[in-house]
Amino acid sequence: MGRKYVERKVPETKRKRLDKFSEKYGGWAMFLLRLNPLTSTDLWNYVAGLSKVKFWPYIIGTTLGLIPATAIMIYLGVPIQNSPILFKVFIIAIVLYLVLGIALFFGLKKKKVNKTK
């Protein structure tokens, strides 16, 4: 429903870039954005809703991106909060997970570029 508003407020060139990116990498983008514990997931839901990300890549990227933080919160929430060592391990795990996701994203992108040459 908000797409019409975005079309009036955002220049066409920027919308087309976002639409092209979201159609191609929407699932990966949602995966990486969900891993980030510092931003609101609601924000990314709104952005995804206004873009042309496809339904199943959105669902899969969201689910896989939320699994690590959800599992950690369920099993280790209070102990992590009360233990500086577990908190550091938690932060390291998040950083490694993000690095792995970003490396995988760019690795797949590079592989696609090499195939088209």
WOGIFEN-V330167 format. One record per helix or strand of 2 or more residues. SS is the DSSP state (a for helix, b for strand). FROM is the first residue (numbers start at 1). LEN is the number of residues. If there is no record, write none. Layout:
ss/from/len
SS/FROM/LEN
SS/FROM/LEN
//
This chain:
ss/from/len
a/3/7
a/12/24
a/41/10
a/55/28
a/84/33
//
